Amino acid sequence: MKTPPRFAVLIPTYNGANCIGEALQSIIRWCEPGPSLPQVYLFDDCSSDDTLRIAQESQASLPLHIVRNQRNLGECGNVNHAMAALRAWGFDWVMLLHQDDLLAGPWIQTCLHLLEKPDPALGMICCTNLYCELHESREIPFVPQPEKLPYTEYPGTDASIRSLRHNWFWSISGSVFLTSAYVESGGMHPHLRFAGDVDFLVRFMLGGHATLQIAWPAILKRYSDESQTARANATGADIICWAYLMHKYLPFSSKAEQTAEYCKQAKNILRRALLMARRGRATAAPTQIRSLLLIFQSYCALITGSDGLIPAEVRPLLDFTFTPLAANRPAKGVV
């Protein structure tokens, strides 16, 4: 009899006291008690609030293991560190759940069923999402699982990568990864503060790993002004990371598509600047001006083919070399 794959849930945390309790309770809510409860690993990135204390309150109802990093690794670095550790500990598949997101259905059981006989090329399973604000007080919506799961298979091919421009289907939270494939890909870019998921998915597909997307909203994504995305938008880090993606993956778009993307981003920056001005945030204007100048410089580098014109903020990102993640083995001790 074939041994079933070892499965775990990973929740990377950093100062998530206002949301981690609800995330853990959503796992308890949608998983039957007993042996079917998945092993949950919380990798904390040196939180300074009550994240760990609140998480410990769920240990009586959930096989929760808490690992605290010795130093702050950043969001992507923490995920890479955790994935390498879970792979070293013998887990075949790991579901990544962000600390501020919730399970909105029996997604874990669905994935376990799909993994009973996985395609040998399969490297990831993902679902669609529901959305709300982090502090929005309302009943968690639930869309019943269809009798026959609607799905789309994306093989790890150039054609699949090109299709992402017109059909972006992925959200990293709630995705289930083959740990060996994640580790071999080099994981998330540790220096990207925005769009790290885009960069990862393209490299993951370039590695020949297929993705199975289930068109069922099983994750509730919650946004807040304190999120990494919100901070990146406010500081202009999103534009730096976007320019990195444009320069790194030029072969997957035509000149006309590239020009259209640059024009679109310039319009987005202007729209953002106007919105911030209406909200009385005039101090944000210099950031938006810098973002426009960076877009212009990046476009000039693209149309002239001159690497010397690539913005200085983008070059270190492009110089980063991805290698398989080290099979580190941090202590498993529960805090």
Summary of the structure (lengths in Angstrom):
residues: 335
radius of gyration: 20.5
end to end distance: 36.7
largest distance: 66.0
contacts: 1047
relative contact order: 0.14
helix: 42%
strand: 17%
